[in-house]
Every structure is written in C-alpha cells, then in structure tokens.
C-alpha cells in the first residue's frame, strides 16, 4: 500500500541542481537541474558533447515511472488527474494516465534519442484493477514488455502474493492454481526485477538480481534496486514469509562498491521509498525554498546517506510527484525524482556520461516530470491488449453490485468511501455476530474512489464488480475479534504514534464510533481519549467490544500491533464480498446510496 502525506493521512512508515532546464512543453513539466552549468573541460557542445555520437560527453536519456499498480486503463476520478500550478499561481487539474497514452508518450520521448533507458521504481503490480488483478497481473507484465521497460526495482506490492509468485512474474509459467489464461504460456517479464535488499532467510542471498548494467557503445550505467525496509509491516505476513528486508542505504552502498569494482562508475538507484513535496502540484519547484526544503519524508535521510558513487535516485511508494536536489554525503547536489502513480506522469532525465571517466557529470544532469496527457493517439498495441483481457474479465467485471447518487471519494483524513467500507464491514460483522460493535478500516487498503459517471457503458451511478475490485483488490477477509475498551483506545492512539507518529494513518471508522483528533498536539495525545464514544456512550476501558477489521489489520499490519492482540477470532468473507453485499442490500437504481458525510472524526487543526 502506498504511503501518503500527513495532510491526506494515507501514509505508511519510515525513514535534490539549481541551473534550470526550461521545457518546451509549456505548463506540463516540472523542472530540475544541478548547479554549475559548464561541463568539465568542455567549452562547447561540438566534438566534446554529443547527443548521439562519440565525443567525450554522451547524453543518456533516462525515462522513469513508478507505482503503476496495474492501471492499464485510464484511472477514474481523482486517481486519474494531476494538479498543475499556473503562472499566476492558480491551479488546474489535468486528466492523465492510461497505458495506451503512456506508451505513446514514452515512444515519442525516445524519438531521436540513440541512448535511452526506461526504468521503474517498483509497485508495477499489486493492488491492481480487475483487468490485471483478476489474472494475477499477467496483463500488466505483458504491457510493460510492450513498453520496452528495461529494469525496475521491486516494491512492497510485488510481494502481495509472495516471493514464489513474484518469481513467476519474472520467469514466466502458468499460475499454479488458476493455470493459463490464454492459448500461449505466460513468458514472464522481459526486464529484470531488482531486489538487492530482499534476502532469502535460509541462503542469506537476494531472491532476485541485486543490480543490472545497461551497456551501449562503451557507455555503461548500473542500476541497483531496493524496496523499503519496512515492507513486512505493510504486506501480509504470508507474502513475506521466509524473507528478510535489509536497510536500503546500506544495501545500495554495498552494491555500488560491487559495481565500481566491475568498472561501472555511472550508477542509478531505484528505490521503492519516497517523500512528500510541500505542494501537491506536479510542477512544484521543489528546490525553490532552498536545497532540501521542498521535500520531506524517508527518502531525505536515505538520499543524504547513499554513497556519492550513486548519481541519481529514482524513487516511489508515496505516490507523490517531485524532482528535487538533495545533497549527497560529500555535500554535492544529486537528483531525486518520483513520478506520482498510476502512469499519470513519467520523468525525463538527461544523464551526461563522461566517456573519459566512465562517470556521470552531475553538473549537467537535467530532469523534468511530464504529464501522460490523453490528447495523444492511443497506442494500438495497448488498445488490443486491453481489449483482449477485458473480454476475458467482462462476465465477472460488468456485473452491477450497487448504485450511488454521486462520487464517493477516498481522500481526506476521513473519507466518504472509508466510512462506506467501514459500514459494510460492520454490517458483515453483525451477520457473523450480532454483538459486533464497530469496524475499523486502514486507508491504504482503499485504492480508488467510486465515481458516479459511467465508465464502460454500465450507466451513471451504477457500481460494477470491476469498480468494486479496483477499490478493494487485496482479498483480505473480514475478521471479528474481542478487544477491551483500553485496547481500542490504544489502537486509535497508534494512528498517530509509534511508526505512524510522523505521518498519521487515520483508520476509517464505522457509524457509531466518534472521537476528536487534535492535530495541534503531538504523538498519541492527538487522539482525545475523553471524546471517544461508541453508539453515543463514552468508551469503557474495562468493557469488551467486538470489532471488525480486515485480516491485514487483524495481523497488526500498518503499525497497529494492538489490533493483532484480539481474542475470540471469527473469520468472515473477503472484504470485497462484504462491500458487494452491503451495496446490493442498501441501494437500488431508484434509491441509490448517497456519499457519507465523513463527519465521524472531529478534526482540530
């Protein structure tokens, strides 16, 4: 699940070239470049600096993106838009994303570029819409092959179905349970997945390649891929069974030395961990407040400590957009980029390779985030791919499961969709045990909004199974457990303390549970204990409450250890079934569900 900024309260745990590159595509790029414009020993771009020749300095194009999450079709609602700041300071939103458009943009960007690499920062699969998720993400791997992706790091979601399934996505073969979906055997990824810091606990060796080297005409660029060390805290225990996840910085530094010994001095780190820019606009000038001030979060400490031997960091995980300069341990600025999520952006970086030294001349690096607009022709091969898999998915995906009277969003500290899902799990819990008192839902498990406008001809306001699957694709079960009131209080405090202190993860709550969250305070004190009520009565620390959560939270996931300490467990149906049953029982074409008011948590700022 992605981390999210403190402002949106969707976050997960843990731990920047002042010379401006002005893009020709006005209004649709973020600009970032390193200081000190002149190349060493080069007064002109003649014999010394060539785009496609054999001068001393060779421009290498690096196109990158991250957190695609199987979004082959254009994402709906806010998940399919980016915010752009205008020259007058106002903002507008741009519809973006869809692999048919991403393919066109990448192919156009590569034209005339003799040295071009395409890399990704993890979470290419997992938490995917039905068209991909229903088929264990084989469609997304096929799409990435057609996109000519060269290399990617693993992300936490690559482990949703475990290391063995990740190995199948890399190497090919039919699914061990569901078999083959087409007349041809699934061939796997044409590109390497890199997992330098993910070790088999028995062998103590990386489960996949730790690094990969791109070579062309004497130019060599090495890539090291890692995911966040905290992956076990945000993935089901079964998905990471038998694996250990090592420190990102230490691992990158280790393999940078290995690459250096092999004569590879130009190195890019692909890191599935990220930061939070001070603005949600993709074209925010991250360096404008001063080096390092424009982004916060775990990636800052990582970037400050990764060896200067690494020339650029492609990051992800937080679904944020930024092109920033962060000083390396030697005090020299280094580019750190992220291209939001869902294929809405890609980053276009120019690395200037010095053939004499074999290293990147960092003073010449330029980078910009570009919008995957939908005003370009669709790539025919992607349209064909989508059509093929949609045909297979249609009998399941097109089934109506409910009706809504308006968009039900999934953003905000408390979201309307979060309330709806919590209510659905409460209702499912009461079916299992009428004494169920409340339900809690992790925000990272809500992957997309429900939109009123028809998406595939089903009609306005109709919610299809495919749309529900896009919202909740994890197949977690709804679990019931007994907790004391004191444990419920502690669980609520864990939203804003411990690993969630710096970036609160505010649980979505069912009807009947109300409390005040005072963000002017710090740590656990932000949850006002005396304000917590269950069905209008103050919570009793000594009483027992029957609580519904999904199996991920019931295992203590997302930094909620207390929710892993419940007793008297009962396991119900999967969470999507609970949502489907709730929508079917409580809505009709003539009486659709209205978006909840999201007023159960009182926010003090």
C-alpha positions as CSV (number, residue, x, y, z in Angstrom):
1,X,0.0,0.0,0.0
2,X,1.3,3.4,-0.7
3,X,2.4,5.8,1.9
4,X,0.6,9.0,2.0
5,X,1.4,12.5,3.1
6,X,0.4,13.6,6.6
7,X,-2.0,16.0,5.0
8,X,-4.0,13.2,3.5
9,X,-3.4,10.8,6.3
10,X,-2.8,7.9,3.9
11,X,0.8,7.2,4.8
12,X,3.0,4.3,5.5
13,X,6.0,4.0,7.9
14,X,9.8,5.0,7.8
15,X,12.7,6.6,7.1
16,X,17.8,17.3,-5.0
17,X,21.0,21.4,-9.5
18,X,19.9,24.9,-9.4
19,X,20.6,25.6,-13.1
20,X,17.1,25.4,-14.6
21,X,16.1,23.3,-17.6
22,X,13.2,25.1,-19.3
23,X,11.0,22.6,-21.0
24,X,9.4,23.4,-24.4
25,X,6.1,21.9,-23.5
26,X,4.7,24.8,-21.5
27,X,2.7,24.1,-18.5
28,X,3.2,20.3,-18.4
29,X,6.6,19.8,-16.9
30,X,8.4,20.1,-13.6
31,X,11.9,21.4,-13.9
32,X,15.0,20.4,-12.0
33,X,18.7,20.7,-12.8
34,X,22.0,20.7,-11.0
35,X,24.2,23.6,-10.2
36,X,27.3,24.6,-12.2
37,X,26.4,24.6,-15.8
38,X,29.6,24.1,-17.6
39,X,30.9,20.6,-18.3
40,X,34.5,20.0,-17.2
41,X,36.9,20.6,-20.0
42,X,34.1,21.4,-22.4
43,X,33.5,24.9,-23.8
44,X,31.1,23.9,-26.4
45,X,28.8,21.1,-27.5
46,X,30.9,20.3,-30.5
47,X,33.3,17.3,-30.5
48,X,33.2,17.1,-26.8
49,X,29.5,16.8,-26.1
50,X,27.3,14.9,-28.4
51,X,23.8,13.6,-28.3
52,X,24.3,10.5,-30.4
53,X,28.0,10.5,-31.4
54,X,31.2,9.5,-29.8
55,X,32.5,12.8,-28.2
56,X,33.8,12.8,-24.6
57,X,30.3,13.6,-23.2
58,X,27.4,11.5,-24.1
59,X,23.8,12.4,-23.2
60,X,21.8,9.4,-22.0
61,X,18.0,9.7,-21.7
62,X,16.5,8.0,-18.6
63,X,12.7,7.7,-18.7
64,X,11.2,6.5,-15.4
65,X,7.9,6.0,-13.6
66,X,6.7,4.2,-10.5
67,X,3.7,2.8,-8.8
68,X,1.7,1.8,-11.8
69,X,-0.3,-0.8,-9.8
70,X,-1.7,-2.5,-12.9
71,X,-3.6,0.6,-14.1
72,X,-3.8,-0.3,-17.7
73,X,-7.0,1.7,-18.4
74,X,-7.2,5.4,-17.5
75,X,-7.7,5.7,-13.8
76,X,-11.0,7.1,-12.7
77,X,-11.8,10.2,-10.6
78,X,-9.0,11.9,-8.7
79,X,-6.8,8.9,-9.2
80,X,-6.7,9.9,-12.9
81,X,-5.8,13.5,-12.5
82,X,-2.7,15.7,-11.7
83,X,-2.6,19.2,-10.4
84,X,-0.7,21.8,-12.3
85,X,0.3,25.3,-10.9
86,X,-0.2,28.1,-13.4
87,X,2.0,31.1,-14.0
88,X,-0.5,33.3,-12.0
89,X,-0.3,30.9,-9.0
90,X,-3.7,29.3,-9.6
91,X,-4.0,25.6,-10.1
92,X,-5.9,23.4,-12.6
93,X,-6.3,19.6,-12.9
94,X,-5.4,17.6,-16.0
95,X,-6.8,14.2,-16.8
96,X,-3.8,11.8,-17.0
97,X,-2.8,8.2,-17.2
98,X,-3.7,5.0,-19.1
99,X,-1.2,2.7,-20.6
100,X,-2.4,3.4,-24.2
101,X,-1.3,7.0,-23.7
102,X,1.8,6.2,-21.6
103,X,3.1,4.1,-24.4
104,X,2.6,6.9,-26.9
105,X,4.3,9.4,-24.7
106,X,7.3,7.2,-24.0
107,X,7.7,6.3,-27.7
108,X,7.5,10.0,-28.7
109,X,10.0,10.9,-26.0
110,X,12.5,8.3,-27.3
111,X,12.5,9.5,-30.9
112,X,15.9,10.8,-31.9
113,X,17.5,9.5,-28.7
114,X,20.1,6.9,-29.5
115,X,20.9,6.3,-25.9
116,X,17.7,5.8,-24.0
117,X,16.8,3.7,-20.9
118,X,13.4,3.2,-19.3
119,X,13.4,2.3,-15.6
120,X,10.8,2.0,-12.9
121,X,10.7,2.4,-9.1
122,X,8.5,-0.6,-8.1
123,X,4.9,-1.4,-7.4
124,X,4.3,-2.1,-11.1
125,X,1.8,-4.7,-10.0
126,X,-0.4,-5.4,-6.9
127,X,-3.5,-3.6,-5.7
128,X,-4.5,-3.6,-9.4
129,X,-7.8,-3.1,-11.1
130,X,-9.8,-6.1,-12.2
131,X,-8.4,-6.2,-15.7
132,X,-5.0,-7.0,-14.2
133,X,-5.6,-8.2,-10.7
134,X,-8.1,-10.9,-11.8
135,X,-5.3,-12.5,-13.8
136,X,-2.6,-12.2,-11.2
137,X,-1.2,-9.2,-13.1
138,X,0.0,-11.1,-16.2
139,X,-1.7,-8.3,-18.3
140,X,0.5,-5.6,-16.7
141,X,3.7,-7.6,-17.3
142,X,2.7,-8.0,-20.9
143,X,2.1,-4.3,-21.2
144,X,5.4,-3.4,-19.6
145,X,7.1,-5.7,-22.0
146,X,5.5,-3.8,-24.9
147,X,6.5,-0.5,-23.3
148,X,10.1,-1.7,-23.5
149,X,10.8,-1.3,-19.8
150,X,14.4,-2.1,-19.2
151,X,14.6,-2.6,-15.5
152,X,12.6,-2.0,-12.3
153,X,13.1,-2.4,-8.5
154,X,10.6,-4.4,-6.6
155,X,8.1,-2.6,-4.4
156,X,6.2,-3.8,-1.4
157,X,3.2,-4.8,-3.6
158,X,5.3,-7.1,-5.6
159,X,5.1,-9.3,-2.5
160,X,1.3,-9.3,-2.2
161,X,1.1,-12.9,-3.4
162,X,4.5,-13.9,-2.1
163,X,8.1,-14.4,-3.5
164,X,7.2,-17.5,-5.5
165,X,4.5,-15.6,-7.5
166,X,7.0,-12.7,-8.0
167,X,9.4,-15.3,-9.4
168,X,6.7,-16.5,-11.8
169,X,6.1,-12.9,-13.0
170,X,9.8,-12.6,-13.6
171,X,10.4,-16.0,-15.2
172,X,7.0,-17.0,-16.7
173,X,4.8,-20.0,-16.4
174,X,1.2,-20.6,-15.7
175,X,-0.4,-19.8,-12.3
176,X,-0.1,-22.8,-10.0
177,X,-3.8,-22.6,-9.1
178,X,-5.6,-20.9,-11.9
179,X,-3.5,-22.2,-14.8
180,X,-3.0,-20.4,-18.1
181,X,-5.4,-17.7,-19.2
182,X,-4.6,-17.7,-22.9
183,X,-3.5,-20.1,-25.6
184,X,0.1,-19.2,-25.0
185,X,2.2,-19.9,-22.0
186,X,2.9,-16.7,-19.9
187,X,6.5,-15.9,-20.7
188,X,7.2,-13.5,-17.8
189,X,8.9,-10.2,-17.7
190,X,11.5,-9.2,-20.5
191,X,13.0,-6.9,-17.9
192,X,14.8,-7.7,-14.7
193,X,13.2,-7.1,-11.3
194,X,15.9,-6.0,-8.9
195,X,15.6,-6.9,-5.2
196,X,19.0,-6.1,-3.7
197,X,17.8,-5.8,-0.1
198,X,15.3,-8.7,-0.1
199,X,17.1,-11.9,1.1
200,X,16.1,-15.5,1.5
201,X,16.3,-16.1,5.2
202,X,17.9,-19.5,4.6
203,X,20.5,-18.7,1.9
204,X,21.0,-15.0,3.0
205,X,21.2,-14.1,-0.7
206,X,18.9,-11.7,-2.7
207,X,15.9,-13.6,-4.1
208,X,16.3,-11.8,-7.4
209,X,19.2,-9.9,-9.1
210,X,20.5,-7.1,-6.9
211,X,21.8,-4.9,-9.8
212,X,21.8,-4.7,-13.6
213,X,24.1,-2.9,-16.1
214,X,22.8,-1.2,-19.3
215,X,25.5,-1.1,-22.0
216,X,25.7,0.6,-25.4
217,X,28.7,1.6,-27.5
218,X,31.0,1.7,-24.4
219,X,28.5,3.6,-22.2
220,X,27.7,1.7,-19.0
221,X,25.0,2.6,-16.5
222,X,24.4,0.4,-13.5
223,X,21.1,0.1,-11.6
224,X,20.6,-1.1,-8.1
225,X,17.0,-1.9,-7.0
226,X,15.7,-1.9,-3.4
227,X,12.3,-1.7,-1.7
228,X,11.6,-0.1,1.7
229,X,13.0,-2.0,4.6
230,X,9.6,-1.7,6.3
231,X,7.8,-3.9,3.7
232,X,7.0,-6.6,6.2
233,X,4.9,-4.1,8.2
234,X,2.7,-3.2,5.2
235,X,2.3,-6.6,3.5
236,X,0.5,-9.7,4.8
237,X,2.8,-12.0,6.8
238,X,2.2,-14.8,4.3
239,X,3.5,-12.6,1.4
240,X,6.9,-12.1,3.0
241,X,7.3,-15.5,4.8
242,X,10.9,-16.7,4.7
243,X,12.2,-13.3,3.6
244,X,14.3,-10.6,5.3
245,X,14.4,-6.9,4.2
246,X,17.6,-5.0,4.8
247,X,18.4,-1.3,5.2
248,X,18.0,0.5,1.9
249,X,21.1,2.8,2.3
250,X,23.5,0.1,3.5
251,X,22.4,-2.2,0.6
252,X,22.8,0.4,-2.1
253,X,26.2,1.4,-0.8
254,X,27.3,-2.2,-0.7
255,X,26.4,-2.9,-4.4
256,X,27.7,0.5,-5.5
257,X,31.1,-0.8,-4.4
258,X,30.5,-4.0,-6.3
259,X,29.7,-2.1,-9.5
260,X,32.7,0.2,-9.1
261,X,34.9,-2.9,-8.8
262,X,33.4,-4.1,-12.1
263,X,34.3,-0.8,-13.8
264,X,30.7,0.6,-13.7
265,X,31.0,4.1,-12.3
266,X,27.7,5.6,-13.5
267,X,25.0,4.3,-11.1
268,X,21.3,4.9,-10.6
269,X,19.4,3.7,-7.5
270,X,15.8,2.5,-8.0
271,X,14.3,2.9,-4.5
272,X,10.8,2.0,-3.6
273,X,10.6,4.5,-0.8
274,X,9.8,8.2,-1.2
275,X,9.0,11.6,0.2
276,X,6.4,14.3,0.4
277,X,6.8,17.5,-1.5
278,X,5.5,20.7,0.0
279,X,3.0,21.0,-2.8
280,X,0.6,18.6,-4.5
281,X,1.2,20.2,-7.9
282,X,3.4,18.0,-10.1
283,X,5.2,21.1,-11.4
284,X,6.1,22.5,-8.0
285,X,9.6,23.9,-7.9
286,X,11.0,21.6,-5.3
287,X,14.3,23.4,-4.9
288,X,12.9,26.9,-4.7
289,X,12.8,27.2,-0.9
290,X,16.4,26.1,-0.7
291,X,18.1,22.8,-1.3
292,X,16.3,20.0,0.5
293,X,13.5,22.2,1.9
294,X,10.9,21.2,-0.7
295,X,10.5,17.5,0.2
296,X,10.3,15.6,3.5
297,X,9.9,12.0,4.5
298,X,12.0,8.9,4.5
299,X,13.7,9.5,1.2
300,X,15.5,12.6,2.5
301,X,17.6,10.6,5.1
302,X,18.3,7.9,2.5
303,X,19.4,10.3,-0.1
304,X,21.7,12.1,2.4
305,X,23.4,8.9,3.2
306,X,23.6,7.0,-0.1
307,X,27.2,7.0,-1.3
308,X,28.3,9.8,-3.8
309,X,29.1,7.0,-6.2
310,X,25.4,6.9,-7.0
311,X,24.5,9.6,-9.5
312,X,20.7,9.7,-9.3
313,X,17.8,8.3,-7.3
314,X,14.5,7.2,-8.9
315,X,12.0,6.7,-6.1
316,X,8.4,5.8,-5.4
317,X,6.0,4.4,-2.9
318,X,4.4,7.7,-1.7
319,X,2.6,8.3,-5.0
320,X,4.0,11.9,-4.9
321,X,5.5,13.9,-7.8
322,X,8.8,15.6,-7.3
323,X,12.1,16.5,-9.0
324,X,14.4,17.6,-6.2
325,X,18.1,18.1,-5.4
326,X,19.3,16.6,-2.1
327,X,23.0,16.8,-1.2
328,X,24.9,13.6,-1.0
329,X,27.3,12.8,1.9
330,X,30.0,14.8,0.1
331,X,27.7,17.8,0.1
332,X,27.1,17.7,-3.7
333,X,23.6,18.0,-5.0
334,X,22.0,14.9,-6.5
335,X,18.8,14.4,-8.4
336,X,15.9,12.6,-6.6
337,X,12.7,12.0,-8.6
338,X,9.3,10.5,-8.4
339,X,6.5,10.4,-11.0
340,X,3.4,10.2,-8.8
341,X,1.5,7.0,-9.6
342,X,-0.9,5.0,-11.9
343,X,1.0,6.1,-15.0
344,X,-0.1,9.7,-14.8
345,X,3.4,11.1,-15.1
346,X,6.8,9.9,-16.3
347,X,10.2,11.5,-15.5
348,X,12.5,12.6,-18.4
349,X,16.1,12.8,-17.1
350,X,19.2,13.6,-19.1
351,X,22.4,12.0,-17.7
352,X,25.6,13.3,-19.2
353,X,28.1,10.4,-19.4
354,X,31.8,11.2,-19.4
355,X,33.5,8.6,-21.6
356,X,36.9,9.6,-20.2
357,X,36.0,8.8,-16.6
358,X,33.0,6.4,-17.2
359,X,31.0,8.5,-14.7
360,X,28.1,10.9,-14.9
361,X,28.9,14.6,-15.0
362,X,26.3,15.5,-12.4
363,X,26.6,19.2,-13.1
364,X,24.9,18.6,-16.4
365,X,22.0,16.4,-15.2
366,X,18.6,17.7,-16.1
367,X,15.2,16.2,-15.1
368,X,11.5,17.0,-15.6
369,X,8.2,15.3,-14.8
370,X,5.9,15.2,-17.8
371,X,2.2,14.5,-17.8
372,X,0.8,11.5,-19.6
373,X,-2.0,13.5,-21.2
374,X,-4.9,11.9,-23.0
375,X,-4.8,14.2,-26.0
376,X,-2.3,12.0,-28.0
377,X,-3.2,9.0,-30.1
378,X,-3.7,5.7,-28.3
379,X,-1.0,3.1,-28.9
380,X,-2.8,0.4,-31.0
381,X,-0.9,-2.5,-29.4
382,X,-2.0,-1.4,-25.9
383,X,-5.6,-1.0,-27.1
384,X,-5.5,-4.5,-28.4
385,X,-4.0,-5.8,-25.2
386,X,-6.7,-4.1,-23.0
387,X,-9.4,-5.4,-25.3
388,X,-8.2,-9.0,-25.0
389,X,-8.1,-9.0,-21.2
390,X,-11.3,-7.0,-20.8
391,X,-13.1,-9.6,-22.9
392,X,-11.9,-12.3,-20.5
393,X,-12.9,-10.3,-17.5
394,X,-16.2,-8.9,-18.7
395,X,-18.5,-11.7,-17.5
396,X,-17.3,-11.0,-13.9
397,X,-16.4,-7.4,-14.1
398,X,-19.6,-6.0,-15.7
399,X,-22.0,-7.3,-13.1
400,X,-23.8,-4.4,-11.2
401,X,-23.4,-4.6,-7.5
402,X,-24.9,-1.3,-6.4
403,X,-26.0,2.2,-7.1
404,X,-24.6,5.6,-5.9
405,X,-26.0,9.1,-6.2
406,X,-22.7,10.9,-6.6
407,X,-18.9,10.4,-6.5
408,X,-17.7,8.8,-3.3
409,X,-14.2,9.9,-2.7
410,X,-11.3,8.2,-0.9
411,X,-9.2,11.2,0.0
412,X,-9.0,13.2,3.2
413,X,-8.3,12.3,6.8
414,X,-11.7,10.7,7.0
415,X,-13.1,9.9,3.6
416,X,-16.7,9.2,2.4
417,X,-15.6,5.9,0.9
418,X,-13.7,5.0,4.0
419,X,-16.9,5.4,6.0
420,X,-18.9,3.4,3.5
421,X,-16.4,0.5,3.6
422,X,-16.3,0.5,7.4
423,X,-20.1,0.4,7.5
424,X,-20.0,-2.5,5.0
425,X,-17.6,-4.4,7.3
426,X,-19.7,-3.6,10.3
427,X,-22.8,-5.0,8.6
428,X,-20.9,-8.1,7.6
429,X,-19.6,-8.5,11.2
430,X,-23.2,-8.3,12.5
431,X,-24.1,-11.1,10.2
432,X,-21.4,-13.2,11.8
433,X,-22.1,-12.0,15.3
434,X,-25.0,-9.6,16.1
435,X,-22.9,-8.3,19.1
436,X,-20.4,-6.6,16.7
437,X,-19.9,-3.1,17.9
438,X,-17.7,-1.3,15.4
439,X,-15.4,-1.7,12.4
440,X,-12.0,-0.1,11.5
441,X,-10.5,0.1,8.0
442,X,-7.0,1.0,7.0
443,X,-6.9,3.9,4.5
444,X,-4.1,2.4,2.4
445,X,-6.5,-0.5,1.6
446,X,-8.8,1.8,-0.3
447,X,-7.2,2.1,-3.7
448,X,-9.6,4.3,-5.7
449,X,-12.8,6.3,-5.5
450,X,-16.3,5.2,-6.6
451,X,-17.3,7.6,-9.5
452,X,-20.9,8.4,-10.5
453,X,-20.2,8.8,-14.2
454,X,-20.5,5.6,-16.3
455,X,-17.1,4.1,-17.1
456,X,-17.9,1.3,-19.6
457,X,-21.4,1.9,-20.7
458,X,-23.0,0.5,-17.5
459,X,-24.9,3.7,-16.8
460,X,-24.4,6.7,-14.5
461,X,-24.4,5.7,-10.8
462,X,-24.0,2.0,-11.4
463,X,-21.2,0.4,-9.4
464,X,-19.9,-2.7,-11.2
465,X,-17.9,-5.6,-9.7
466,X,-14.9,-4.3,-11.6
467,X,-15.2,-0.9,-9.9
468,X,-15.5,-2.5,-6.5
469,X,-12.5,-4.7,-7.2
470,X,-10.5,-1.6,-8.1
471,X,-11.4,-0.1,-4.7
472,X,-10.6,-3.2,-2.7
473,X,-8.3,-5.6,-4.6
474,X,-6.5,-7.4,-1.8
475,X,-8.9,-10.2,-1.0
476,X,-8.5,-9.6,2.7
477,X,-11.1,-11.3,4.9
478,X,-13.3,-9.5,7.4
479,X,-12.3,-10.7,10.8
480,X,-14.0,-10.3,14.2
481,X,-12.0,-10.0,17.4
482,X,-12.7,-9.0,21.0
483,X,-10.9,-6.1,22.5
484,X,-11.1,-4.2,25.7
485,X,-12.0,-0.6,25.6
486,X,-8.5,0.2,26.6
487,X,-7.2,-1.7,23.6
488,X,-9.5,0.1,21.3
489,X,-8.2,3.4,22.7
490,X,-4.6,2.3,22.3
491,X,-5.3,1.2,18.7
492,X,-6.7,4.7,17.9
493,X,-3.6,6.2,19.5
494,X,-1.4,4.1,17.3
495,X,-2.7,6.0,14.3
496,X,-0.6,9.0,15.4
497,X,2.2,7.4,17.5
498,X,5.0,4.9,17.1
499,X,5.8,4.2,13.4
500,X,2.8,6.4,12.5
501,X,3.8,9.4,14.5
502,X,5.5,11.4,11.7
503,X,2.8,10.5,9.2
504,X,-0.5,9.6,10.8
505,X,-2.5,6.7,9.4
506,X,-6.0,7.5,10.3
507,X,-8.3,4.5,10.4
508,X,-11.7,4.8,8.7
509,X,-14.5,4.2,11.2
510,X,-18.0,2.7,11.1
511,X,-21.1,4.6,12.1
512,X,-21.5,4.8,15.9
513,X,-17.8,5.4,16.6
514,X,-16.9,9.1,17.1
515,X,-13.9,10.9,18.5
516,X,-11.8,14.1,18.2
517,X,-8.4,14.2,16.6
518,X,-6.5,17.2,17.7
519,X,-3.6,17.8,15.2
520,X,-2.3,20.8,17.2
521,X,-0.9,18.3,19.7
522,X,1.8,15.7,19.2
523,X,2.0,11.9,19.3
524,X,-0.7,9.8,20.9
525,X,-2.1,12.9,22.6
526,X,-3.6,13.9,19.3
527,X,-6.4,11.3,20.0
528,X,-8.6,13.0,22.6
529,X,-9.4,10.0,24.8
530,X,-12.4,11.6,26.6
531,X,-14.1,12.2,23.2
532,X,-14.2,8.6,22.1
533,X,-17.8,7.3,22.0
534,X,-19.4,4.1,20.8
535,X,-23.0,4.5,19.9
536,X,-23.2,7.7,21.8
537,X,-21.7,6.3,25.1
538,X,-18.3,7.1,26.3
539,X,-16.0,4.1,25.7
540,X,-15.4,2.0,28.8
541,X,-11.8,0.9,29.1
542,X,-12.8,-2.2,31.1
543,X,-15.6,-3.3,28.8
544,X,-15.3,-5.8,25.9
545,X,-16.0,-4.7,22.4
546,X,-16.5,-6.8,19.3
547,X,-14.5,-5.2,16.5
548,X,-14.5,-6.0,12.7
549,X,-11.3,-5.3,10.8
550,X,-9.7,-6.8,7.6
551,X,-7.2,-9.6,8.1
552,X,-4.3,-7.3,7.3
553,X,-5.1,-5.1,10.4
554,X,-6.1,-8.2,12.4
555,X,-2.5,-9.3,11.9
556,X,-1.2,-6.0,13.4
557,X,-0.4,-4.5,9.9
558,X,0.3,-0.8,9.2
559,X,1.8,-0.2,12.6
560,X,-1.2,-1.3,14.6
561,X,0.2,-4.0,16.9
562,X,-2.7,-3.8,19.3
563,X,-5.1,-4.9,16.6
564,X,-3.1,-8.1,16.3
565,X,-3.8,-8.9,20.0
566,X,-7.6,-9.6,19.8
567,X,-9.2,-12.7,21.0
568,X,-12.2,-14.9,20.1
569,X,-11.4,-14.6,16.4
570,X,-14.0,-15.3,13.7
571,X,-13.1,-15.1,10.0
572,X,-15.7,-14.0,7.6
573,X,-15.9,-13.5,3.8
574,X,-13.4,-11.4,1.9
575,X,-13.7,-7.6,2.1
576,X,-15.0,-7.1,-1.5
577,X,-17.8,-9.5,-0.8
578,X,-18.7,-7.5,2.2
579,X,-18.8,-4.3,0.2
580,X,-20.8,-6.0,-2.6
581,X,-23.3,-7.4,-0.1
582,X,-23.7,-4.0,1.5
583,X,-24.2,-2.1,-1.7
584,X,-26.7,-4.7,-3.0
585,X,-28.7,-4.7,0.2
586,X,-28.8,-0.9,0.7
587,X,-29.1,0.6,-2.8
588,X,-31.2,0.3,-6.0
589,X,-31.5,2.2,-9.2
590,X,-34.4,4.2,-7.8
591,X,-32.8,4.6,-4.3
592,X,-29.0,4.9,-4.7
593,X,-26.6,5.3,-1.8
594,X,-25.6,8.9,-1.1
595,X,-22.0,9.7,-0.3
596,X,-21.5,9.6,3.5
597,X,-20.8,12.9,5.2
598,X,-17.4,11.8,6.7
599,X,-18.2,13.5,10.0
600,X,-17.4,10.8,12.5
601,X,-14.0,12.2,13.3
602,X,-13.8,15.8,14.5
603,X,-10.5,17.3,13.3
604,X,-8.9,20.1,15.2
605,X,-6.1,21.9,13.3
